[in-house]
Amino acid sequence: DSSGEGTCGVDHAGVCTFVNPAALRMLGRSQADVLGRAFYPLAHGPRPAGEDPVARVLRTGRGERVSD
């Protein structure tokens, strides 16, 4: 909670399981809005199925870089 870095945790389905106050400020959302929801659309907006980099990394186990 004291970190200035935004930190979130997601499970293998890409659902947010943890979020710290800095991340909430960055997202402009409350903890209730974030926990238990798919994280990538919260942070980046909806994308067509198959284009979600977070889901792809969780499915393949291979990291990748994304820029919007």
Secondary structure by P-SEA (a helix, b strand, c coil): cccccbbbbbccccccccccaaaaaaacccccccccccccccccccccccccaaaaaaaccccccccc
